[in-house]
Amino acid sequence: QVCANAGTPQFRNPPVNFDETPTVLDNLFFKNMVFRNKTTMLTDSHLINDPRTIPIVQQMANQDGLWQQRFPEVMDKMSAMNVLTGNNGEVRKTCRSTN
């Protein structure tokens, strides 16, 4: 009774909260990495262990408002990476597999 129906999108792609404030665009994700050594995914731990990226993570954790400022810029850059158009790509119905 607790599990989602296997036919629903929530079952196939369950929501994942990366920090304690999942509906707020804040820097708690970065604060957790720096001050609590808490990461959600293996790739996150690489960010705090790599000398090339730790200064950025520390800056995001220490400066309230910086992540909110940078987030739209980063999303804009990511949206232009290897974009497939026309019949060269597809919108996935289930994120973790092709249609």
MARFI-449826 format. One record per atom (N, C-alpha, C): residue number from 1; residue in three letters; atom name; x, y, z. Coordinates in Angstrom, 1 decimal, always signed. Example, Ala and Ser with C-alpha at 12.3 -4.5 7.8 and 13.67 -1.06 7.14 Angstrom:
@num->1&residu->ala&atome->N&c1->+13.2&c2->-5.7&c3->+7.8
@num->1&residu->ala&atome->CA&c1->+12.3&c2->-4.5&c3->+7.8
@num->1&residu->ala&atome->C&c1->+13.2&c2->-3.3&c3->+7.8
@num->2&residu->ser&atome->N&c1->+12.8&c2->-2.2&c3->+7.1
@num->2&residu->ser&atome->CA&c1->+13.7&c2->-1.1&c3->+7.1
@num->2&residu->ser&atome->C&c1->+12.9&c2->+0.0&c3->+7.9
***
This chain:
@num->1&residu->gln&atome->N&c1->+0.8&c2->-1.2&c3->+0.0
@num->1&residu->gln&atome->CA&c1->+0.0&c2->+0.0&c3->+0.0
@num->1&residu->gln&atome->C&c1->+0.9&c2->+1.3&c3->+0.0
@num->2&residu->val&atome->N&c1->+2.1&c2->+1.2&c3->+0.5
@num->2&residu->val&atome->CA&c1->+2.9&c2->+2.3&c3->+0.5
@num->2&residu->val&atome->C&c1->+3.6&c2->+2.6&c3->-0.8
@num->3&residu->cys&atome->N&c1->+4.0&c2->+1.5&c3->-1.6
@num->3&residu->cys&atome->CA&c1->+4.7&c2->+1.6&c3->-2.8
@num->3&residu->cys&atome->C&c1->+3.8&c2->+2.2&c3->-3.9
@num->4&residu->ala&atome->N&c1->+4.4&c2->+3.0&c3->-4.8
@num->4&residu->ala&atome->CA&c1->+3.7&c2->+3.6&c3->-5.9
@num->4&residu->ala&atome->C&c1->+3.3&c2->+2.4&c3->-6.9
@num->5&residu->asn&atome->N&c1->+2.2&c2->+2.7&c3->-7.6
@num->5&residu->asn&atome->CA&c1->+1.8&c2->+1.7&c3->-8.6
@num->5&residu->asn&atome->C&c1->+2.9&c2->+1.6&c3->-9.7
@num->6&residu->ala&atome->N&c1->+3.2&c2->+0.4&c3->-10.1
@num->6&residu->ala&atome->CA&c1->+4.3&c2->+0.2&c3->-11.1
@num->6&residu->ala&atome->C&c1->+4.1&c2->+0.8&c3->-12.4
@num->7&residu->gly&atome->N&c1->+2.8&c2->+1.2&c3->-12.7
@num->7&residu->gly&atome->CA&c1->+2.5&c2->+1.8&c3->-14.0
@num->7&residu->gly&atome->C&c1->+2.6&c2->+3.3&c3->-14.0
@num->8&residu->thr&atome->N&c1->+2.9&c2->+3.9&c3->-12.9
@num->8&residu->thr&atome->CA&c1->+3.0&c2->+5.4&c3->-12.8
@num->8&residu->thr&atome->C&c1->+4.4&c2->+5.9&c3->-13.0
@num->9&residu->pro&atome->N&c1->+4.4&c2->+7.2&c3->-13.4
@num->9&residu->pro&atome->CA&c1->+5.8&c2->+7.8&c3->-13.6
@num->9&residu->pro&atome->C&c1->+6.5&c2->+7.9&c3->-12.3
@num->10&residu->gln&atome->N&c1->+5.8&c2->+8.0&c3->-11.1
@num->10&residu->gln&atome->CA&c1->+6.5&c2->+8.1&c3->-9.8
@num->10&residu->gln&atome->C&c1->+7.2&c2->+6.8&c3->-9.5
@num->11&residu->phe&atome->N&c1->+6.8&c2->+5.7&c3->-10.0
@num->11&residu->phe&atome->CA&c1->+7.4&c2->+4.4&c3->-9.8
@num->11&residu->phe&atome->C&c1->+8.7&c2->+4.3&c3->-10.6
@num->12&residu->arg&atome->N&c1->+8.5&c2->+4.7&c3->-11.9
@num->12&residu->arg&atome->CA&c1->+9.6&c2->+4.6&c3->-12.8
@num->12&residu->arg&atome->C&c1->+10.7&c2->+5.7&c3->-12.6
@num->13&residu->asn&atome->N&c1->+10.3&c2->+6.8&c3->-12.1
@num->13&residu->asn&atome->CA&c1->+11.3&c2->+8.0&c3->-11.9
@num->13&residu->asn&atome->C&c1->+10.9&c2->+8.6&c3->-10.6
@num->14&residu->pro&atome->N&c1->+11.2&c2->+8.0&c3->-9.4
@num->14&residu->pro&atome->CA&c1->+10.8&c2->+8.5&c3->-8.2
@num->14&residu->pro&atome->C&c1->+11.6&c2->+9.8&c3->-7.9
@num->15&residu->pro&atome->N&c1->+10.9&c2->+10.8&c3->-7.2
@num->15&residu->pro&atome->CA&c1->+11.6&c2->+12.0&c3->-6.9
@num->15&residu->pro&atome->C&c1->+12.7&c2->+11.8&c3->-5.9
@num->16&residu->val&atome->N&c1->+13.8&c2->+12.5&c3->-6.0
@num->16&residu->val&atome->CA&c1->+14.9&c2->+12.4&c3->-5.1
@num->16&residu->val&atome->C&c1->+15.2&c2->+13.8&c3->-4.5
@num->17&residu->asn&atome->N&c1->+15.2&c2->+13.9&c3->-3.2
@num->17&residu->asn&atome->CA&c1->+15.5&c2->+15.2&c3->-2.6
@num->17&residu->asn&atome->C&c1->+17.1&c2->+15.2&c3->-2.3
@num->18&residu->phe&atome->N&c1->+17.7&c2->+16.2&c3->-2.9
@num->18&residu->phe&atome->CA&c1->+19.2&c2->+16.3&c3->-2.7
@num->18&residu->phe&atome->C&c1->+19.6&c2->+17.0&c3->-1.4
@num->19&residu->asp&atome->N&c1->+18.6&c2->+17.7&c3->-0.8
@num->19&residu->asp&atome->CA&c1->+18.9&c2->+18.3&c3->+0.5
@num->19&residu->asp&atome->C&c1->+17.6&c2->+18.5&c3->+1.2
@num->20&residu->glu&atome->N&c1->+17.6&c2->+19.1&c3->+2.4
@num->20&residu->glu&atome->CA&c1->+16.5&c2->+19.3&c3->+3.3
@num->20&residu->glu&atome->C&c1->+15.5&c2->+20.3&c3->+2.8
@num->21&residu->thr&atome->N&c1->+15.8&c2->+21.1&c3->+1.8
@num->21&residu->thr&atome->CA&c1->+15.0&c2->+22.1&c3->+1.2
@num->21&residu->thr&atome->C&c1->+14.8&c2->+21.9&c3->-0.3
@num->22&residu->pro&atome->N&c1->+14.1&c2->+20.8&c3->-0.7
@num->22&residu->pro&atome->CA&c1->+14.0&c2->+20.5&c3->-2.1
@num->22&residu->pro&atome->C&c1->+13.2&c2->+21.4&c3->-2.9
@num->23&residu->thr&atome->N&c1->+12.4&c2->+22.2&c3->-2.3
@num->23&residu->thr&atome->CA&c1->+11.6&c2->+23.2&c3->-3.1
@num->23&residu->thr&atome->C&c1->+12.1&c2->+24.6&c3->-3.1
@num->24&residu->val&atome->N&c1->+13.3&c2->+24.8&c3->-2.5
@num->24&residu->val&atome->CA&c1->+13.9&c2->+26.1&c3->-2.4
@num->24&residu->val&atome->C&c1->+15.2&c2->+26.1&c3->-3.2
@num->25&residu->leu&atome->N&c1->+15.4&c2->+27.1&c3->-4.0
@num->25&residu->leu&atome->CA&c1->+16.7&c2->+27.3&c3->-4.7
@num->25&residu->leu&atome->C&c1->+17.6&c2->+28.0&c3->-3.8
@num->26&residu->asp&atome->N&c1->+18.4&c2->+27.2&c3->-3.0
@num->26&residu->asp&atome->CA&c1->+19.4&c2->+27.8&c3->-2.1
@num->26&residu->asp&atome->C&c1->+20.7&c2->+27.0&c3->-2.2
@num->27&residu->asn&atome->N&c1->+21.6&c2->+27.3&c3->-1.3
@num->27&residu->asn&atome->CA&c1->+22.9&c2->+26.7&c3->-1.4
@num->27&residu->asn&atome->C&c1->+23.1&c2->+25.6&c3->-0.3
@num->28&residu->leu&atome->N&c1->+22.1&c2->+25.1&c3->+0.2
@num->28&residu->leu&atome->CA&c1->+22.2&c2->+24.1&c3->+1.2
@num->28&residu->leu&atome->C&c1->+22.9&c2->+22.8&c3->+0.7
@num->29&residu->phe&atome->N&c1->+22.7&c2->+22.5&c3->-0.5
@num->29&residu->phe&atome->CA&c1->+23.3&c2->+21.3&c3->-1.2
@num->29&residu->phe&atome->C&c1->+24.9&c2->+21.5&c3->-1.0
@num->30&residu->phe&atome->N&c1->+25.4&c2->+22.7&c3->-1.3
@num->30&residu->phe&atome->CA&c1->+26.8&c2->+22.9&c3->-1.2
@num->30&residu->phe&atome->C&c1->+27.3&c2->+23.0&c3->+0.2
@num->31&residu->lys&atome->N&c1->+26.5&c2->+23.6&c3->+1.1
@num->31&residu->lys&atome->CA&c1->+26.8&c2->+23.6&c3->+2.5
@num->31&residu->lys&atome->C&c1->+26.9&c2->+22.2&c3->+3.1
@num->32&residu->asn&atome->N&c1->+26.0&c2->+21.3&c3->+2.7
@num->32&residu->asn&atome->CA&c1->+26.1&c2->+20.0&c3->+3.2
@num->32&residu->asn&atome->C&c1->+27.4&c2->+19.3&c3->+2.7
@num->33&residu->met&atome->N&c1->+27.8&c2->+19.6&c3->+1.5
@num->33&residu->met&atome->CA&c1->+29.1&c2->+19.0&c3->+1.0
@num->33&residu->met&atome->C&c1->+30.3&c2->+19.5&c3->+1.8
@num->34&residu->val&atome->N&c1->+30.3&c2->+20.8&c3->+2.0
@num->34&residu->val&atome->CA&c1->+31.5&c2->+21.4&c3->+2.7
@num->34&residu->val&atome->C&c1->+31.5&c2->+21.2&c3->+4.2
@num->35&residu->phe&atome->N&c1->+30.4&c2->+21.5&c3->+4.8
@num->35&residu->phe&atome->CA&c1->+30.4&c2->+21.5&c3->+6.3
@num->35&residu->phe&atome->C&c1->+30.0&c2->+20.2&c3->+7.0
@num->36&residu->arg&atome->N&c1->+29.3&c2->+19.3&c3->+6.2
@num->36&residu->arg&atome->CA&c1->+28.9&c2->+18.1&c3->+6.8
@num->36&residu->arg&atome->C&c1->+29.5&c2->+16.9&c3->+6.1
@num->37&residu->asn&atome->N&c1->+30.2&c2->+17.1&c3->+5.0
@num->37&residu->asn&atome->CA&c1->+30.8&c2->+16.1&c3->+4.2
@num->37&residu->asn&atome->C&c1->+29.7&c2->+15.1&c3->+3.7
@num->38&residu->lys&atome->N&c1->+28.6&c2->+15.7&c3->+3.4
@num->38&residu->lys&atome->CA&c1->+27.4&c2->+14.9&c3->+3.0
@num->38&residu->lys&atome->C&c1->+27.2&c2->+15.1&c3->+1.5
@num->39&residu->thr&atome->N&c1->+27.2&c2->+14.0&c3->+0.7
@num->39&residu->thr&atome->CA&c1->+26.9&c2->+14.0&c3->-0.7
@num->39&residu->thr&atome->C&c1->+25.8&c2->+13.0&c3->-1.0
@num->40&residu->thr&atome->N&c1->+25.1&c2->+13.3&c3->-2.1
@num->40&residu->thr&atome->CA&c1->+24.0&c2->+12.4&c3->-2.5
@num->40&residu->thr&atome->C&c1->+24.5&c2->+11.4&c3->-3.5
@num->41&residu->met&atome->N&c1->+25.3&c2->+11.8&c3->-4.4
@num->41&residu->met&atome->CA&c1->+25.8&c2->+10.9&c3->-5.5
@num->41&residu->met&atome->C&c1->+27.3&c2->+10.9&c3->-5.5
@num->42&residu->leu&atome->N&c1->+27.9&c2->+9.8&c3->-6.1
@num->42&residu->leu&atome->CA&c1->+29.3&c2->+9.7&c3->-6.1
@num->42&residu->leu&atome->C&c1->+29.9&c2->+10.8&c3->-6.8
@num->43&residu->thr&atome->N&c1->+29.3&c2->+11.3&c3->-7.9
@num->43&residu->thr&atome->CA&c1->+29.9&c2->+12.5&c3->-8.6
@num->43&residu->thr&atome->C&c1->+30.0&c2->+13.7&c3->-7.7
@num->44&residu->asp&atome->N&c1->+29.1&c2->+13.9&c3->-6.8
@num->44&residu->asp&atome->CA&c1->+29.2&c2->+15.0&c3->-5.8
@num->44&residu->asp&atome->C&c1->+30.5&c2->+14.9&c3->-5.0
@num->45&residu->ser&atome->N&c1->+30.8&c2->+13.7&c3->-4.6
@num->45&residu->ser&atome->CA&c1->+32.0&c2->+13.5&c3->-3.7
@num->45&residu->ser&atome->C&c1->+33.2&c2->+13.9&c3->-4.5
@num->46&residu->his&atome->N&c1->+33.2&c2->+13.6&c3->-5.8
@num->46&residu->his&atome->CA&c1->+34.3&c2->+14.0&c3->-6.7
@num->46&residu->his&atome->C&c1->+34.5&c2->+15.5&c3->-6.7
@num->47&residu->leu&atome->N&c1->+33.4&c2->+16.3&c3->-6.6
@num->47&residu->leu&atome->CA&c1->+33.5&c2->+17.7&c3->-6.6
@num->47&residu->leu&atome->C&c1->+34.3&c2->+18.3&c3->-5.4
@num->48&residu->ile&atome->N&c1->+34.1&c2->+17.6&c3->-4.2
@num->48&residu->ile&atome->CA&c1->+34.7&c2->+18.1&c3->-3.0
@num->48&residu->ile&atome->C&c1->+36.1&c2->+17.5&c3->-2.8
@num->49&residu->asn&atome->N&c1->+36.5&c2->+16.5&c3->-3.6
@num->49&residu->asn&atome->CA&c1->+37.8&c2->+15.9&c3->-3.5
@num->49&residu->asn&atome->C&c1->+38.7&c2->+16.3&c3->-4.6
@num->50&residu->asp&atome->N&c1->+38.3&c2->+17.1&c3->-5.6
@num->50&residu->asp&atome->CA&c1->+39.1&c2->+17.5&c3->-6.7
@num->50&residu->asp&atome->C&c1->+39.6&c2->+18.9&c3->-6.5
@num->51&residu->pro&atome->N&c1->+40.9&c2->+19.1&c3->-6.5
@num->51&residu->pro&atome->CA&c1->+41.4&c2->+20.4&c3->-6.2
@num->51&residu->pro&atome->C&c1->+41.0&c2->+21.5&c3->-7.2
@num->52&residu->arg&atome->N&c1->+40.5&c2->+21.0&c3->-8.4
@num->52&residu->arg&atome->CA&c1->+40.1&c2->+22.0&c3->-9.4
@num->52&residu->arg&atome->C&c1->+38.7&c2->+22.5&c3->-9.1
@num->53&residu->thr&atome->N&c1->+37.9&c2->+21.7&c3->-8.4
@num->53&residu->thr&atome->CA&c1->+36.5&c2->+22.1&c3->-8.2
@num->53&residu->thr&atome->C&c1->+36.1&c2->+22.5&c3->-6.8
@num->54&residu->ile&atome->N&c1->+36.9&c2->+22.1&c3->-5.8
@num->54&residu->ile&atome->CA&c1->+36.6&c2->+22.4&c3->-4.4
@num->54&residu->ile&atome->C&c1->+36.5&c2->+23.9&c3->-4.1
@num->55&residu->pro&atome->N&c1->+37.4&c2->+24.7&c3->-4.8
@num->55&residu->pro&atome->CA&c1->+37.2&c2->+26.2&c3->-4.5
@num->55&residu->pro&atome->C&c1->+35.8&c2->+26.7&c3->-4.9
@num->56&residu->ile&atome->N&c1->+35.3&c2->+26.2&c3->-6.0
@num->56&residu->ile&atome->CA&c1->+34.0&c2->+26.6&c3->-6.5
@num->56&residu->ile&atome->C&c1->+32.9&c2->+26.1&c3->-5.5
@num->57&residu->val&atome->N&c1->+33.0&c2->+24.9&c3->-5.1
@num->57&residu->val&atome->CA&c1->+32.0&c2->+24.3&c3->-4.1
@num->57&residu->val&atome->C&c1->+32.0&c2->+25.1&c3->-2.8
@num->58&residu->gln&atome->N&c1->+33.2&c2->+25.4&c3->-2.3
@num->58&residu->gln&atome->CA&c1->+33.4&c2->+26.2&c3->-1.1
@num->58&residu->gln&atome->C&c1->+32.8&c2->+27.6&c3->-1.3
@num->59&residu->gln&atome->N&c1->+33.0&c2->+28.2&c3->-2.4
@num->59&residu->gln&atome->CA&c1->+32.5&c2->+29.5&c3->-2.7
@num->59&residu->gln&atome->C&c1->+30.9&c2->+29.5&c3->-2.7
@num->60&residu->met&atome->N&c1->+30.4&c2->+28.5&c3->-3.3
@num->60&residu->met&atome->CA&c1->+28.9&c2->+28.3&c3->-3.4
@num->60&residu->met&atome->C&c1->+28.3&c2->+28.1&c3->-2.0
@num->61&residu->ala&atome->N&c1->+29.1&c2->+27.4&c3->-1.1
@num->61&residu->ala&atome->CA&c1->+28.6&c2->+27.1&c3->+0.2
@num->61&residu->ala&atome->C&c1->+28.7&c2->+28.3&c3->+1.1
@num->62&residu->asn&atome->N&c1->+29.7&c2->+29.2&c3->+0.9
@num->62&residu->asn&atome->CA&c1->+30.0&c2->+30.3&c3->+1.8
@num->62&residu->asn&atome->C&c1->+29.2&c2->+31.6&c3->+1.4
@num->63&residu->gln&atome->N&c1->+28.8&c2->+31.7&c3->+0.2
@num->63&residu->gln&atome->CA&c1->+28.2&c2->+32.9&c3->-0.3
@num->63&residu->gln&atome->C&c1->+26.7&c2->+32.7&c3->-0.6
@num->64&residu->asp&atome->N&c1->+25.9&c2->+33.0&c3->+0.4
@num->64&residu->asp&atome->CA&c1->+24.4&c2->+32.9&c3->+0.2
@num->64&residu->asp&atome->C&c1->+24.0&c2->+33.8&c3->-1.0
@num->65&residu->gly&atome->N&c1->+23.2&c2->+33.3&c3->-1.9
@num->65&residu->gly&atome->CA&c1->+22.7&c2->+34.1&c3->-3.0
@num->65&residu->gly&atome->C&c1->+23.5&c2->+33.8&c3->-4.3
@num->66&residu->leu&atome->N&c1->+24.8&c2->+33.3&c3->-4.2
@num->66&residu->leu&atome->CA&c1->+25.6&c2->+33.1&c3->-5.3
@num->66&residu->leu&atome->C&c1->+25.0&c2->+32.0&c3->-6.2
@num->67&residu->trp&atome->N&c1->+24.6&c2->+30.9&c3->-5.6
@num->67&residu->trp&atome->CA&c1->+24.0&c2->+29.8&c3->-6.4
@num->67&residu->trp&atome->C&c1->+22.7&c2->+30.3&c3->-7.1
@num->68&residu->gln&atome->N&c1->+21.9&c2->+31.1&c3->-6.5
@num->68&residu->gln&atome->CA&c1->+20.7&c2->+31.6&c3->-7.1
@num->68&residu->gln&atome->C&c1->+21.1&c2->+32.4&c3->-8.3
@num->69&residu->gln&atome->N&c1->+22.1&c2->+33.2&c3->-8.2
@num->69&residu->gln&atome->CA&c1->+22.6&c2->+34.0&c3->-9.3
@num->69&residu->gln&atome->C&c1->+23.2&c2->+33.2&c3->-10.4
@num->70&residu->arg&atome->N&c1->+23.9&c2->+32.2&c3->-10.1
@num->70&residu->arg&atome->CA&c1->+24.6&c2->+31.4&c3->-11.2
@num->70&residu->arg&atome->C&c1->+23.8&c2->+30.4&c3->-11.8
@num->71&residu->phe&atome->N&c1->+22.7&c2->+29.9&c3->-11.1
@num->71&residu->phe&atome->CA&c1->+21.9&c2->+28.8&c3->-11.6
@num->71&residu->phe&atome->C&c1->+21.3&c2->+29.0&c3->-13.0
@num->72&residu->pro&atome->N&c1->+20.7&c2->+30.2&c3->-13.3
@num->72&residu->pro&atome->CA&c1->+20.2&c2->+30.4&c3->-14.6
@num->72&residu->pro&atome->C&c1->+21.3&c2->+30.4&c3->-15.7
@num->73&residu->glu&atome->N&c1->+22.4&c2->+31.0&c3->-15.4
@num->73&residu->glu&atome->CA&c1->+23.5&c2->+31.0&c3->-16.3
@num->73&residu->glu&atome->C&c1->+24.0&c2->+29.6&c3->-16.7
@num->74&residu->val&atome->N&c1->+24.1&c2->+28.7&c3->-15.7
@num->74&residu->val&atome->CA&c1->+24.5&c2->+27.4&c3->-15.9
@num->74&residu->val&atome->C&c1->+23.5&c2->+26.6&c3->-16.7
@num->75&residu->met&atome->N&c1->+22.2&c2->+26.8&c3->-16.3
@num->75&residu->met&atome->CA&c1->+21.2&c2->+26.0&c3->-17.1
@num->75&residu->met&atome->C&c1->+21.2&c2->+26.5&c3->-18.5
@num->76&residu->asp&atome->N&c1->+21.4&c2->+27.7&c3->-18.8
@num->76&residu->asp&atome->CA&c1->+21.5&c2->+28.2&c3->-20.2
@num->76&residu->asp&atome->C&c1->+22.6&c2->+27.6&c3->-20.9
@num->77&residu->lys&atome->N&c1->+23.8&c2->+27.5&c3->-20.3
@num->77&residu->lys&atome->CA&c1->+24.9&c2->+26.8&c3->-20.9
@num->77&residu->lys&atome->C&c1->+24.7&c2->+25.4&c3->-21.2
@num->78&residu->met&atome->N&c1->+24.1&c2->+24.7&c3->-20.2
@num->78&residu->met&atome->CA&c1->+23.8&c2->+23.3&c3->-20.3
@num->78&residu->met&atome->C&c1->+22.8&c2->+23.0&c3->-21.4
@num->79&residu->ser&atome->N&c1->+21.9&c2->+23.9&c3->-21.6
@num->79&residu->ser&atome->CA&c1->+20.8&c2->+23.7&c3->-22.6
@num->79&residu->ser&atome->C&c1->+21.4&c2->+23.7&c3->-24.0
@num->80&residu->ala&atome->N&c1->+22.5&c2->+24.3&c3->-24.2
@num->80&residu->ala&atome->CA&c1->+23.1&c2->+24.4&c3->-25.5
@num->80&residu->ala&atome->C&c1->+24.1&c2->+23.3&c3->-25.8
@num->81&residu->met&atome->N&c1->+24.3&c2->+22.4&c3->-24.9
@num->81&residu->met&atome->CA&c1->+25.3&c2->+21.3&c3->-25.1
@num->81&residu->met&atome->C&c1->+24.7&c2->+20.2&c3->-25.9
@num->82&residu->asn&atome->N&c1->+25.3&c2->+19.9&c3->-27.0
@num->82&residu->asn&atome->CA&c1->+24.9&c2->+18.7&c3->-27.9
@num->82&residu->asn&atome->C&c1->+23.4&c2->+18.6&c3->-28.0
@num->83&residu->val&atome->N&c1->+22.8&c2->+19.7&c3->-28.4
@num->83&residu->val&atome->CA&c1->+21.3&c2->+19.7&c3->-28.6
@num->83&residu->val&atome->C&c1->+21.0&c2->+19.0&c3->-29.9
@num->84&residu->leu&atome->N&c1->+20.1&c2->+18.0&c3->-29.8
@num->84&residu->leu&atome->CA&c1->+19.7&c2->+17.3&c3->-31.0
@num->84&residu->leu&atome->C&c1->+18.4&c2->+17.9&c3->-31.5
@num->85&residu->thr&atome->N&c1->+18.3&c2->+18.2&c3->-32.7
@num->85&residu->thr&atome->CA&c1->+17.1&c2->+18.8&c3->-33.3
@num->85&residu->thr&atome->C&c1->+16.4&c2->+18.0&c3->-34.3
@num->86&residu->gly&atome->N&c1->+15.2&c2->+18.3&c3->-34.7
@num->86&residu->gly&atome->CA&c1->+14.5&c2->+17.6&c3->-35.7
@num->86&residu->gly&atome->C&c1->+14.3&c2->+16.1&c3->-35.4
@num->87&residu->asn&atome->N&c1->+14.7&c2->+15.3&c3->-36.3
@num->87&residu->asn&atome->CA&c1->+14.5&c2->+13.8&c3->-36.1
@num->87&residu->asn&atome->C&c1->+15.8&c2->+13.2&c3->-35.5
@num->88&residu->asn&atome->N&c1->+16.8&c2->+14.0&c3->-35.1
@num->88&residu->asn&atome->CA&c1->+18.0&c2->+13.5&c3->-34.6
@num->88&residu->asn&atome->C&c1->+17.9&c2->+13.1&c3->-33.1
@num->89&residu->gly&atome->N&c1->+16.8&c2->+13.4&c3->-32.4
@num->89&residu->gly&atome->CA&c1->+16.7&c2->+13.1&c3->-31.0
@num->89&residu->gly&atome->C&c1->+15.3&c2->+12.7&c3->-30.7
@num->90&residu->glu&atome->N&c1->+15.0&c2->+12.6&c3->-29.4
@num->90&residu->glu&atome->CA&c1->+13.7&c2->+12.3&c3->-28.9
@num->90&residu->glu&atome->C&c1->+13.5&c2->+12.8&c3->-27.5
@num->91&residu->val&atome->N&c1->+12.3&c2->+13.1&c3->-27.1
@num->91&residu->val&atome->CA&c1->+12.0&c2->+13.5&c3->-25.8
@num->91&residu->val&atome->C&c1->+11.6&c2->+12.2&c3->-25.1
@num->92&residu->arg&atome->N&c1->+12.3&c2->+11.8&c3->-24.0
@num->92&residu->arg&atome->CA&c1->+12.1&c2->+10.5&c3->-23.4
@num->92&residu->arg&atome->C&c1->+10.8&c2->+10.6&c3->-22.5
@num->93&residu->lys&atome->N&c1->+10.1&c2->+9.5&c3->-22.6
@num->93&residu->lys&atome->CA&c1->+8.9&c2->+9.4&c3->-21.8
@num->93&residu->lys&atome->C&c1->+9.3&c2->+8.9&c3->-20.4
@num->94&residu->thr&atome->N&c1->+10.4&c2->+8.1&c3->-20.3
@num->94&residu->thr&atome->CA&c1->+10.9&c2->+7.7&c3->-19.1
@num->94&residu->thr&atome->C&c1->+12.4&c2->+8.1&c3->-19.1
@num->95&residu->cys&atome->N&c1->+12.8&c2->+8.9&c3->-18.2
@num->95&residu->cys&atome->CA&c1->+14.2&c2->+9.5&c3->-18.2
@num->95&residu->cys&atome->C&c1->+15.3&c2->+8.5&c3->-18.3
@num->96&residu->arg&atome->N&c1->+15.2&c2->+7.4&c3->-17.7
@num->96&residu->arg&atome->CA&c1->+16.4&c2->+6.5&c3->-17.6
@num->96&residu->arg&atome->C&c1->+16.4&c2->+5.5&c3->-18.8
@num->97&residu->ser&atome->N&c1->+15.5&c2->+5.6&c3->-19.8
@num->97&residu->ser&atome->CA&c1->+15.6&c2->+4.7&c3->-20.9
@num->97&residu->ser&atome->C&c1->+15.1&c2->+5.5&c3->-22.2
@num->98&residu->thr&atome->N&c1->+15.6&c2->+5.0&c3->-23.3
@num->98&residu->thr&atome->CA&c1->+15.1&c2->+5.6&c3->-24.6
@num->98&residu->thr&atome->C&c1->+13.7&c2->+5.0&c3->-24.8
@num->99&residu->asn&atome->N&c1->+13.0&c2->+5.7&c3->-25.7
@num->99&residu->asn&atome->CA&c1->+11.6&c2->+5.3&c3->-26.0
@num->99&residu->asn&atome->C&c1->+11.6&c2->+4.1&c3->-26.8
***
